[in-house]
Amino acid sequence: MALSGLLSDLSGVLRFTDKFTFASLSRHLSVI
């Protein structure tokens, strides 16, 4: 049970990181 909670937390963190990375990438691309 705790493992599934940890996995869901990890996926949430990865999703947030992916959004942040995509936003910074698009910002850099728009600057170029």
Biopython code that builds the backbone (N, CA, C, O; Angstrom):
import numpy as np
from Bio.PDB.StructureBuilder import StructureBuilder

atoms = [
    (1, "MET", "N", (0.844, -1.199, 0.000)),
    (1, "MET", "CA", (0.000, 0.000, 0.000)),
    (1, "MET", "C", (0.881, 1.252, 0.000)),
    (1, "MET", "O", (0.653, 2.187, -0.768)),
    (2, "ALA", "N", (1.886, 1.252, 0.871)),
    (2, "ALA", "CA", (2.781, 2.411, 0.941)),
    (2, "ALA", "C", (3.566, 2.561, -0.358)),
    (2, "ALA", "O", (3.877, 3.673, -0.784)),
    (3, "LEU", "N", (3.885, 1.418, -0.983)),
    (3, "LEU", "CA", (4.662, 1.456, -2.221)),
    (3, "LEU", "C", (3.866, 2.129, -3.334)),
    (3, "LEU", "O", (4.415, 2.913, -4.108)),
    (4, "SER", "N", (2.566, 1.818, -3.414)),
    (4, "SER", "CA", (1.741, 2.425, -4.466)),
    (4, "SER", "C", (1.615, 3.929, -4.229)),
    (4, "SER", "O", (1.577, 4.712, -5.179)),
    (5, "GLY", "N", (1.550, 4.330, -2.958)),
    (5, "GLY", "CA", (1.476, 5.754, -2.647)),
    (5, "GLY", "C", (2.764, 6.454, -3.050)),
    (5, "GLY", "O", (2.745, 7.571, -3.568)),
    (6, "LEU", "N", (3.886, 5.780, -2.804)),
    (6, "LEU", "CA", (5.188, 6.340, -3.169)),
    (6, "LEU", "C", (5.295, 6.476, -4.683)),
    (6, "LEU", "O", (5.810, 7.472, -5.191)),
    (7, "LEU", "N", (4.805, 5.468, -5.396)),
    (7, "LEU", "CA", (4.860, 5.503, -6.862)),
    (7, "LEU", "C", (3.993, 6.634, -7.406)),
    (7, "LEU", "O", (4.382, 7.314, -8.356)),
    (8, "SER", "N", (2.820, 6.835, -6.806)),
    (8, "SER", "CA", (1.941, 7.902, -7.284)),
    (8, "SER", "C", (2.581, 9.265, -7.011)),
    (8, "SER", "O", (2.481, 10.177, -7.832)),
    (9, "ASP", "N", (3.235, 9.398, -5.863)),
    (9, "ASP", "CA", (3.938, 10.646, -5.547)),
    (9, "ASP", "C", (5.061, 10.883, -6.550)),
    (9, "ASP", "O", (5.260, 12.004, -7.018)),
    (10, "LEU", "N", (5.790, 9.823, -6.873)),
    (10, "LEU", "CA", (6.908, 9.934, -7.805)),
    (10, "LEU", "C", (6.413, 10.337, -9.191)),
    (10, "LEU", "O", (7.022, 11.179, -9.851)),
    (11, "SER", "N", (5.307, 9.734, -9.631)),
    (11, "SER", "CA", (4.765, 10.069, -10.953)),
    (11, "SER", "C", (4.285, 11.519, -10.966)),
    (11, "SER", "O", (4.418, 12.210, -11.976)),
    (12, "GLY", "N", (3.726, 11.981, -9.841)),
    (12, "GLY", "CA", (3.273, 13.365, -9.759)),
    (12, "GLY", "C", (4.456, 14.323, -9.852)),
    (12, "GLY", "O", (4.382, 15.352, -10.524)),
    (13, "VAL", "N", (5.547, 13.976, -9.170)),
    (13, "VAL", "CA", (6.754, 14.810, -9.212)),
    (13, "VAL", "C", (7.329, 14.832, -10.623)),
    (13, "VAL", "O", (7.750, 15.881, -11.110)),
    (14, "LEU", "N", (7.348, 13.668, -11.280)),
    (14, "LEU", "CA", (7.883, 13.594, -12.638)),
    (14, "LEU", "C", (7.029, 14.416, -13.592)),
    (14, "LEU", "O", (7.547, 15.094, -14.479)),
    (15, "ARG", "N", (5.705, 14.348, -13.399)),
    (15, "ARG", "CA", (4.811, 15.109, -14.267)),
    (15, "ARG", "C", (5.063, 16.607, -14.084)),
    (15, "ARG", "O", (5.113, 17.357, -15.060)),
    (16, "PHE", "N", (5.221, 17.041, -12.820)),
    (16, "PHE", "CA", (5.486, 18.449, -12.529)),
    (16, "PHE", "C", (6.820, 18.870, -13.138)),
    (16, "PHE", "O", (6.934, 19.956, -13.707)),
    (17, "THR", "N", (7.825, 18.008, -13.016)),
    (17, "THR", "CA", (9.144, 18.311, -13.572)),
    (17, "THR", "C", (9.084, 18.398, -15.091)),
    (17, "THR", "O", (9.729, 19.254, -15.695)),
    (18, "ASP", "N", (8.302, 17.503, -15.709)),
    (18, "ASP", "CA", (8.163, 17.522, -17.168)),
    (18, "ASP", "C", (7.521, 18.831, -17.616)),
    (18, "ASP", "O", (7.942, 19.426, -18.608)),
    (19, "LYS", "N", (6.498, 19.278, -16.881)),
    (19, "LYS", "CA", (5.824, 20.539, -17.230)),
    (19, "LYS", "C", (6.807, 21.697, -17.121)),
    (19, "LYS", "O", (6.870, 22.555, -18.002)),
    (20, "PHE", "N", (7.577, 21.715, -16.030)),
    (20, "PHE", "CA", (8.536, 22.793, -15.804)),
    (20, "PHE", "C", (9.610, 22.796, -16.886)),
    (20, "PHE", "O", (9.991, 23.852, -17.393)),
    (21, "THR", "N", (10.097, 21.600, -17.238)),
    (21, "THR", "CA", (11.130, 21.486, -18.270)),
    (21, "THR", "C", (10.594, 21.950, -19.618)),
    (21, "THR", "O", (11.282, 22.656, -20.356)),
    (22, "PHE", "N", (9.367, 21.555, -19.937)),
    (22, "PHE", "CA", (8.774, 21.946, -21.213)),
    (22, "PHE", "C", (8.579, 23.461, -21.266)),
    (22, "PHE", "O", (8.810, 24.080, -22.305)),
    (23, "ALA", "N", (8.156, 24.055, -20.156)),
    (23, "ALA", "CA", (7.944, 25.502, -20.107)),
    (23, "ALA", "C", (9.262, 26.239, -20.315)),
    (23, "ALA", "O", (9.317, 27.206, -21.075)),
    (24, "SER", "N", (10.319, 25.795, -19.650)),
    (24, "SER", "CA", (11.623, 26.458, -19.796)),
    (24, "SER", "C", (12.162, 26.257, -21.206)),
    (24, "SER", "O", (12.774, 27.166, -21.767)),
    (25, "LEU", "N", (11.941, 25.072, -21.790)),
    (25, "LEU", "CA", (12.403, 24.815, -23.157)),
    (25, "LEU", "C", (11.680, 25.718, -24.141)),
    (25, "LEU", "O", (12.308, 26.299, -25.026)),
    (26, "SER", "N", (10.370, 25.842, -23.998)),
    (26, "SER", "CA", (9.602, 26.683, -24.919)),
    (26, "SER", "C", (10.016, 28.145, -24.765)),
    (26, "SER", "O", (10.029, 28.897, -25.739)),
    (27, "ARG", "N", (10.354, 28.546, -23.536)),
    (27, "ARG", "CA", (10.786, 29.926, -23.299)),
    (27, "ARG", "C", (12.108, 30.176, -24.016)),
    (27, "ARG", "O", (12.282, 31.214, -24.655)),
    (28, "HIS", "N", (13.038, 29.235, -23.914)),
    (28, "HIS", "CA", (14.339, 29.384, -24.580)),
    (28, "HIS", "C", (14.162, 29.401, -26.095)),
    (28, "HIS", "O", (14.835, 30.157, -26.795)),
    (29, "LEU", "N", (13.252, 28.564, -26.600)),
    (29, "LEU", "CA", (13.037, 28.495, -28.046)),
    (29, "LEU", "C", (12.421, 29.795, -28.559)),
    (29, "LEU", "O", (12.757, 30.255, -29.651)),
    (30, "SER", "N", (11.520, 30.385, -27.772)),
    (30, "SER", "CA", (10.880, 31.626, -28.217)),
    (30, "SER", "C", (11.889, 32.776, -28.218)),
    (30, "SER", "O", (11.757, 33.717, -29.000)),
    (31, "VAL", "N", (12.897, 32.700, -27.341)),
    (31, "VAL", "CA", (13.920, 33.754, -27.278)),
    (31, "VAL", "C", (14.797, 33.706, -28.528)),
    (31, "VAL", "O", (15.197, 34.742, -29.059)),
    (32, "ILE", "N", (15.090, 32.490, -28.988)),
    (32, "ILE", "CA", (15.982, 32.349, -30.147)),
    (32, "ILE", "C", (15.334, 32.937, -31.401)),
    (32, "ILE", "O", (15.934, 32.911, -32.475)),
]
sb = StructureBuilder()
sb.init_structure("model")
sb.init_model(0)
sb.init_chain("A")
sb.init_seg("    ")
for serial, (resi, resn, name, xyz) in enumerate(atoms, 1):
    if name == "N":
        sb.init_residue(resn, " ", resi, " ")
    sb.init_atom(name, np.array(xyz, "f"), 0.0, 1.0, " ", f" {name:<3s}", serial, name[0])
structure = sb.get_structure()
